[in-house]
């Protein structure tokens, strides 16, 4: 079986490499010449642990290659659309790239092709795509499936190769065996359902996770007033088999990345078009939009005015260990801090500084890869996206570099067991829900 993977950003780089590693002949297609050339040399557009070694191995074995030539689709039995859905303002998904790729592919698809889409789509979009393909090529026979991706930045190879389940939406079950066989080596549950249900699973999963987070934000607020510790409460909740160890119960200053917000907005838009009220989803959106205000609310009593104070952000990417600033919560807060008249330091070893200038103008910030250098003369350190090595910091040294009142805001309670060490070093520690 020859499979084309169409769209080569995060989803496409992972799907192309992992499908090749499962033994299939893969051709990755993208319009971006630089992306294609880099992939053919084993360099992925977005870094993921183990990804580049898998790409290089399968290129060497002759199972994987990349091209900008859409005509190569004519030799493929399966065309797998993985073009990522960029986030617009207000966390709405931009589907234009996906639709452009489908239009560009249509003249080259052979009869009987199986089109699989794993890109993030609002429920109901698959039906429109099927209708569009059928209208654009008269008497063209094809089959369609929607297989929602479940890749998390920094964990994507494990997510693909060791999934808890695989969702496949198909309205025509004649090719059910063919698509399930693609995943047979993964030895996991494969759930077949209709296409609209598969689209809804993606929305519902992320909406459920977002609701869990906003629930624990509420619990954290109560904990602070009654002497409870939300980290202990979360531990107790996860021990309940009805909830589970993997539950999203980390109190913080709001969720980051935009992906959960996108699914909430998809649901609200679809529900609105059907005149359906979603009070739970609406309250989750409101809670998250308000949540990041706790950063300033908690710091202000100790700091006073933010004007002319220096604030360091430790960790500025969307997620630790990844190089992307897409809808990064630390970046949003850094911009708000600038508006309050502060000077800001940004510290993150994972980011290319050129990416920062796309978000904040040069001259408006100071960038450091070294946490100690970033702490120098800082009145406040805010940590929202921590990374493991930060727990090795010498907080007496950090304290000696900071300016009074020496505040450390731990937005995810990552350093909760180091509170005493910080405070004995003269740093005022602030956690969440404790």
C-alpha positions as CSV (number, residue, x, y, z in Angstrom):
1,X,0.0,0.0,0.0
2,X,1.3,3.4,-1.0
3,X,0.2,6.3,1.2
4,X,0.5,10.1,0.6
5,X,0.7,12.4,3.6
6,X,-0.5,15.8,2.6
7,X,0.6,18.8,4.7
8,X,3.9,18.6,6.5
9,X,3.9,20.6,9.7
10,X,3.5,19.0,13.1
11,X,0.8,16.4,12.3
12,X,2.3,15.6,8.8
13,X,5.9,15.2,10.0
14,X,4.7,12.7,12.7
15,X,2.2,10.8,10.5
16,X,4.6,10.4,7.6
17,X,7.5,9.2,9.8
18,X,5.4,6.9,11.9
19,X,3.4,5.3,9.0
20,X,6.8,4.7,7.3
21,X,8.0,3.1,10.5
22,X,5.0,0.8,10.4
23,X,6.3,-0.5,7.1
24,X,4.3,1.5,4.5
25,X,5.7,3.3,1.4
26,X,5.1,7.0,2.2
27,X,5.4,10.1,0.1
28,X,5.0,13.4,2.0
29,X,3.6,16.3,0.0
30,X,3.8,20.0,0.8
31,X,3.9,23.3,-1.1
32,X,6.8,24.6,1.0
33,X,10.1,23.8,-0.8
34,X,12.2,24.6,2.3
35,X,10.1,22.2,4.5
36,X,10.4,19.4,1.9
37,X,14.1,19.8,1.4
38,X,14.8,19.9,5.1
39,X,12.7,16.7,5.7
40,X,14.5,14.9,2.9
41,X,17.7,15.7,4.8
42,X,16.2,14.5,8.1
43,X,15.3,17.8,9.6
44,X,11.8,18.2,10.9
45,X,10.0,21.6,10.8
46,X,8.9,21.3,14.4
47,X,11.2,19.4,16.8
48,X,9.9,16.2,18.5
49,X,11.9,13.7,20.6
50,X,13.0,10.7,18.4
51,X,11.3,12.1,15.3
52,X,14.4,12.9,13.2
53,X,16.0,9.6,13.8
54,X,12.8,7.8,12.6
55,X,12.7,10.0,9.5
56,X,16.4,9.4,8.6
57,X,16.0,5.6,9.2
58,X,13.0,5.3,6.9
59,X,14.5,7.5,4.2
60,X,17.6,5.3,4.2
61,X,15.3,2.2,3.9
62,X,13.6,3.7,0.9
63,X,10.2,3.8,2.5
64,X,9.9,7.6,3.0
65,X,10.4,10.6,0.8
66,X,9.1,14.1,0.5
67,X,8.1,16.2,-2.5
68,X,6.3,19.4,-3.6
69,X,5.0,17.5,-6.7
70,X,1.2,16.9,-6.2
71,X,1.1,14.8,-9.4
72,X,2.8,12.0,-7.3
73,X,-0.6,11.5,-5.6
74,X,-1.8,9.6,-8.7
75,X,0.2,6.5,-7.6
76,X,-1.2,6.5,-4.1
77,X,-3.9,4.2,-2.7
78,X,-4.5,6.4,0.3
79,X,-4.2,10.2,0.6
80,X,-4.0,11.3,4.2
81,X,-4.6,15.0,4.8
82,X,-2.7,16.2,7.9
83,X,-2.4,19.9,7.1
84,X,-2.4,21.7,10.5
85,X,-5.2,24.1,11.2
86,X,-3.6,27.5,12.0
87,X,-5.2,29.4,14.9
88,X,-6.8,32.7,14.0
89,X,-7.5,35.4,16.6
90,X,-10.0,34.3,19.3
91,X,-8.7,30.7,18.8
92,X,-10.7,30.0,15.7
93,X,-9.3,27.5,13.3
94,X,-8.4,28.6,9.8
95,X,-9.4,25.8,7.3
96,X,-8.2,27.6,4.2
97,X,-5.0,25.6,3.9
98,X,-6.7,22.3,4.2
99,X,-9.3,23.2,1.5
100,X,-6.5,24.6,-0.8
101,X,-4.6,21.3,-0.5
102,X,-7.7,19.3,-1.3
103,X,-8.5,21.4,-4.4
104,X,-4.9,21.1,-5.6
105,X,-4.9,17.4,-5.1
106,X,-8.2,16.6,-6.9
107,X,-6.9,16.4,-10.5
108,X,-4.3,13.8,-9.4
109,X,-6.3,11.4,-7.3
110,X,-6.8,8.0,-8.8
111,X,-10.2,6.4,-8.9
112,X,-11.0,4.4,-5.8
113,X,-8.6,6.4,-3.6
114,X,-9.3,6.4,0.1
115,X,-9.1,10.0,1.5
116,X,-8.4,10.1,5.2
117,X,-8.4,13.5,7.0
118,X,-6.7,13.9,10.4
119,X,-6.6,17.7,10.4
120,X,-8.7,19.5,13.1
121,X,-12.1,20.1,11.6
122,X,-15.3,21.6,13.0
123,X,-18.1,19.0,13.1
124,X,-19.9,19.0,9.7
125,X,-16.9,19.9,7.7
126,X,-16.3,16.4,6.4
127,X,-19.8,16.3,4.9
128,X,-18.9,19.5,3.0
129,X,-15.6,18.1,1.8
130,X,-17.2,14.9,0.5
131,X,-19.8,17.0,-1.3
132,X,-17.1,19.3,-2.8
133,X,-15.0,16.4,-4.1
134,X,-18.0,14.7,-5.6
135,X,-19.1,18.0,-7.3
136,X,-15.6,18.8,-8.5
137,X,-15.0,15.5,-10.3
138,X,-18.1,14.0,-11.8
139,X,-18.4,10.2,-11.5
140,X,-15.2,10.1,-9.4
141,X,-15.2,7.1,-7.1
142,X,-13.5,7.5,-3.7
143,X,-14.0,6.7,-0.1
144,X,-13.6,9.0,2.9
145,X,-12.7,8.6,6.6
146,X,-12.0,11.0,9.4
147,X,-9.4,9.9,11.9
148,X,-8.8,12.7,14.4
149,X,-5.2,13.1,15.4
150,X,-4.3,13.1,19.1
151,X,-0.8,14.4,19.0
152,X,0.6,16.4,21.9
153,X,3.7,18.6,21.4
154,X,6.7,16.9,22.9
155,X,5.0,13.6,23.1
156,X,3.8,13.1,19.6
157,X,5.8,9.9,18.7
158,X,4.5,8.1,21.7
159,X,1.0,9.4,21.1
160,X,1.0,7.9,17.6
161,X,2.8,4.6,18.4
162,X,1.1,3.9,21.7
163,X,-2.4,5.4,21.6
164,X,-5.0,4.6,24.2
165,X,-7.5,4.2,21.3
166,X,-7.9,5.1,17.7
167,X,-11.1,6.8,16.4
168,X,-12.2,6.2,12.8
169,X,-15.2,7.9,11.3
170,X,-16.6,6.1,8.2
171,X,-20.0,6.2,6.7
172,X,-19.2,3.6,4.1
173,X,-17.9,0.5,5.9
174,X,-16.8,-1.4,2.8
175,X,-13.1,-0.3,3.4
176,X,-13.2,-0.7,7.2
177,X,-10.8,-3.6,7.1
178,X,-8.4,-1.7,4.9
179,X,-8.1,1.3,7.3
180,X,-8.0,-0.8,10.5
181,X,-5.2,-2.9,9.0
182,X,-3.1,0.2,8.7
183,X,-3.0,0.4,12.5
184,X,-2.9,-3.3,13.2
185,X,0.7,-3.2,14.5
186,X,-0.2,-0.7,17.2
187,X,-2.4,-3.3,19.0
188,X,-4.9,-0.9,20.6
189,X,-8.6,-0.3,20.6
190,X,-10.0,0.9,17.3
191,X,-13.4,2.5,17.5
192,X,-15.4,2.7,14.3
193,X,-18.3,5.3,14.1
194,X,-19.9,7.6,11.7
195,X,-18.0,10.6,10.4
196,X,-19.9,13.2,12.4
197,X,-19.4,11.3,15.6
198,X,-15.7,11.1,15.0
199,X,-15.5,14.8,14.5
200,X,-17.5,15.3,17.7
201,X,-15.2,13.0,19.7
202,X,-12.3,15.5,19.0
203,X,-14.4,18.5,20.2
204,X,-15.9,16.6,23.2
205,X,-12.5,15.3,24.4
206,X,-10.9,18.7,24.4
207,X,-14.0,20.4,25.9
208,X,-14.0,17.8,28.7
209,X,-10.3,18.4,29.4
210,X,-10.9,22.2,29.4
211,X,-13.9,21.7,31.8
212,X,-11.7,19.6,34.1
213,X,-9.1,22.4,34.3
214,X,-11.7,25.1,35.0
215,X,-13.2,22.9,37.6
216,X,-9.9,22.6,39.5
217,X,-9.4,26.4,39.1
218,X,-12.6,26.9,41.1
219,X,-11.5,24.3,43.6
220,X,-8.2,26.1,44.0
221,X,-9.9,29.3,44.7
222,X,-11.8,27.7,47.5
223,X,-8.7,25.9,48.8
224,X,-6.9,29.3,49.3
225,X,-9.7,30.6,51.5
226,X,-10.2,27.5,53.7
227,X,-6.6,26.4,54.3
228,X,-6.6,23.4,51.9
229,X,-3.9,22.6,49.4
230,X,-5.1,22.1,45.9
231,X,-2.1,19.8,45.0
232,X,-3.2,17.5,47.8
233,X,-6.8,17.7,46.8
234,X,-5.9,16.9,43.2
235,X,-3.9,13.9,44.4
236,X,-6.9,12.6,46.2
237,X,-9.2,13.1,43.2
238,X,-6.8,11.2,40.9
239,X,-6.7,8.3,43.3
240,X,-10.4,7.8,42.7
241,X,-10.8,5.1,40.0
242,X,-13.7,7.0,38.5
243,X,-11.4,10.0,37.8
244,X,-8.0,8.5,37.3
245,X,-4.3,9.4,37.5
246,X,-4.2,11.1,34.1
247,X,-7.0,13.6,34.9
248,X,-6.4,17.2,34.0
249,X,-6.4,18.6,37.5
250,X,-3.4,20.9,37.6
251,X,-4.4,24.3,39.1
252,X,-2.7,27.1,37.1
253,X,-3.3,30.5,35.6
254,X,-5.3,29.2,32.7
255,X,-4.7,26.8,29.8
256,X,-2.3,27.6,27.0
257,X,-1.8,26.8,23.3
258,X,-5.2,27.7,21.9
259,X,-6.1,24.1,21.0
260,X,-8.6,23.6,23.8
261,X,-10.0,27.1,23.2
262,X,-10.5,26.2,19.5
263,X,-12.6,23.2,20.2
264,X,-14.7,25.1,22.7
265,X,-15.2,27.8,20.0
266,X,-16.1,25.2,17.4
267,X,-18.7,23.8,19.7
268,X,-20.2,27.2,20.5
269,X,-20.3,28.1,16.9
270,X,-22.1,24.9,15.8
271,X,-24.5,25.1,18.7
272,X,-25.2,28.7,18.0
273,X,-26.1,27.9,14.4
274,X,-28.6,25.3,15.7
275,X,-29.9,27.7,18.4
276,X,-28.6,25.4,21.2
277,X,-27.6,26.9,24.5
278,X,-24.3,25.5,26.1
279,X,-24.1,26.9,29.6
280,X,-21.3,24.6,30.8
281,X,-19.1,25.3,27.8
282,X,-19.8,29.1,28.0
283,X,-18.8,29.1,31.7
284,X,-15.6,27.3,30.9
285,X,-14.7,29.9,28.3
286,X,-15.4,32.7,30.8
287,X,-13.5,31.1,33.6
288,X,-10.4,30.6,31.4
289,X,-10.5,34.1,30.0
290,X,-10.6,35.5,33.5
291,X,-8.1,33.1,35.0
292,X,-4.9,34.7,34.0
293,X,-5.8,37.8,36.0
294,X,-4.8,35.9,39.1
295,X,-1.2,36.4,38.2
296,X,-1.4,40.2,38.7
297,X,-4.0,39.9,41.5
298,X,-1.6,37.8,43.6
299,X,1.6,39.7,42.9
300,X,0.3,43.2,43.3
301,X,-0.2,43.2,47.1
302,X,3.5,42.4,47.5
303,X,4.9,44.4,44.6
304,X,2.7,47.5,44.5
305,X,2.7,49.1,41.1
306,X,4.2,47.1,38.1
307,X,5.4,50.4,36.6
308,X,9.2,50.5,36.1
309,X,9.6,47.1,37.8
310,X,11.5,44.3,36.1
311,X,9.6,41.0,35.6
312,X,11.2,37.8,34.4
313,X,9.2,35.0,32.7
314,X,10.9,31.6,33.1
315,X,9.6,29.5,30.3
316,X,7.7,31.2,27.5
317,X,6.8,28.5,25.0
318,X,3.3,27.0,24.8
319,X,4.6,23.8,26.4
320,X,7.9,22.8,28.0
321,X,10.4,21.3,25.7
322,X,8.8,22.6,22.5
323,X,9.9,25.5,20.4
324,X,6.5,27.0,19.6
325,X,4.9,30.2,20.9
326,X,1.5,29.6,19.3
327,X,-1.1,31.0,21.7
328,X,1.5,30.9,24.5
329,X,0.0,32.0,27.9
330,X,3.4,33.4,29.1
331,X,3.7,35.6,26.0
332,X,0.1,36.9,26.5
333,X,1.0,37.8,30.1
334,X,4.3,39.3,29.1
335,X,2.4,41.6,26.7
336,X,0.0,42.6,29.5
337,X,3.0,43.2,31.8
338,X,4.5,45.6,29.3
339,X,1.2,47.5,29.2
340,X,1.5,48.0,32.9
341,X,4.9,49.8,32.4
342,X,7.2,46.9,33.4
343,X,10.5,45.9,31.9
344,X,10.5,42.2,30.9
345,X,13.0,39.5,30.7
346,X,12.1,36.3,28.7
347,X,14.0,33.1,29.5
348,X,13.6,29.8,27.7
349,X,16.3,27.6,26.2
350,X,14.0,25.9,23.7
351,X,13.0,29.0,21.7
352,X,14.7,30.6,18.7
353,X,14.8,34.3,19.5
354,X,13.5,35.2,16.0
355,X,10.2,33.6,17.0
356,X,9.9,36.1,19.9
357,X,10.1,39.1,17.6
358,X,7.0,37.9,15.8
359,X,5.1,38.4,19.1
360,X,6.9,41.3,20.8
361,X,8.8,44.0,19.1
362,X,12.6,44.1,19.4
363,X,13.7,46.4,22.1
364,X,10.6,45.7,24.3
365,X,12.2,42.8,26.1
366,X,15.5,41.2,27.0
367,X,16.1,37.5,26.1
368,X,18.2,35.0,28.1
369,X,18.7,31.3,27.8
370,X,20.3,31.2,31.3
371,X,17.9,31.5,34.2
372,X,20.5,33.2,36.4
373,X,21.2,35.9,33.9
374,X,17.5,36.5,33.5
375,X,17.0,36.9,37.3
376,X,19.4,39.8,37.6
377,X,17.7,42.9,39.0
378,X,14.3,41.3,38.6
379,X,11.7,42.2,41.1
380,X,9.4,39.3,40.1
381,X,9.9,36.0,38.5
382,X,6.8,34.3,36.9
383,X,7.0,30.7,35.9
384,X,4.2,29.3,33.8
385,X,5.9,26.8,31.5
386,X,8.6,25.2,33.7
387,X,11.2,22.7,32.6
388,X,12.9,20.0,34.6
389,X,16.3,21.6,35.1
390,X,14.8,24.6,36.9
391,X,14.4,22.4,40.0
392,X,18.2,22.3,40.1
393,X,18.5,26.1,40.5
394,X,20.4,27.5,43.5
395,X,17.7,29.8,44.9
396,X,20.2,31.6,47.2
397,X,22.1,32.6,44.1
398,X,18.8,33.6,42.4
399,X,17.9,35.7,45.5
400,X,21.3,37.4,45.5
401,X,20.7,38.5,41.9
402,X,17.1,39.7,42.3
403,X,15.9,43.2,43.4
404,X,13.5,43.6,46.3
405,X,10.8,42.5,47.0
406,X,12.0,39.3,45.3
407,X,8.7,37.5,44.3
408,X,8.5,34.1,42.7
409,X,5.1,33.3,41.2
410,X,4.7,29.5,40.6
411,X,1.7,29.3,38.3
412,X,1.6,25.5,38.1
413,X,2.7,24.7,41.6
414,X,5.8,23.1,40.0
415,X,8.0,24.2,42.8
416,X,5.6,23.6,45.7
417,X,8.1,21.3,47.5
418,X,10.7,24.0,47.2
419,X,8.8,26.8,48.9
420,X,10.7,26.6,52.1
421,X,14.1,26.7,50.3
422,X,13.0,29.8,48.4
423,X,11.7,31.6,51.4
424,X,14.8,30.8,53.5
425,X,16.7,32.4,50.7
426,X,14.7,35.5,51.0
427,X,12.3,35.0,48.1
428,X,8.6,35.4,48.6
429,X,6.9,32.3,47.0
430,X,3.4,32.5,45.6
431,X,1.6,29.3,44.5
432,X,-1.9,28.7,43.3
433,X,-4.7,27.2,45.4
434,X,-2.5,26.8,48.5
